[in-house]
Amino acid sequence: QVQLMESGGGLVQAGGSLRLSCVASEKAFSIHTMGWYRQAPGKKRELVARKTTGGVTNYADSVRGRFNISRDNGLNTVDLQMNFLKPEDTAVYYCNAQWTTPSYWHNIWGQGTQVTVSS
């Protein structure tokens, strides 16, 4: 069973930077889409950024220009560089991976890592 392991959350002041990293437990297959979502207290989980093996990238409007997603397709890792952080970026950030096999669509999540931005 493939698992996602996240690291890099923490507490930072507004205007600061953090880098989140995620690695899949298995590397012998291709994960089509890897990305990051976040969930703030009382809110729904939302997309932050995602990237396909072909390089197609999507960002939430609220983070475009401040966050950058990168991935290593061969190692099944995905990173999120977060710059110019704002208090409203405070949330639990979840790594996500999606891929298909002939009869199944796989959609798995990491355990989440807390990001707190103080004003």
C-alpha positions, 0 to 999 in steps of 0.5 A: 500500500502506497503511503505519502510522508510529509515534512516541513510544516511549522510556525513562521511570521507573516512575510516569511517562507516555508518549504513542504516536502512529500515522498511516496513510499514506493517509486517503482511506478508513475504517479500522474498527479501530485500536489498539495491541498489545505484545510483551515479550521471550519473550512473545506479542504481546498487545492493549493497546487498540483502538478502532473508528470507532463508538467501541467501545473495548477495553483489556487488564485490565492497563492499564485505568484507566492508559492511554487510546486516542484516534483521529481517524477522518478522519485515520486516526490513533490515539494511546495515552496511557500514565500510571502506567507500570510496569516490566511495561509494558516492551515493543515497542508495535505499531500495528495497523489493520484494515478490510475491502474487498468481498473482503479483510480487511486487517490491517496493523502498524507497525514497532514502537516500544520502551517501556522503564520503569525501576524 
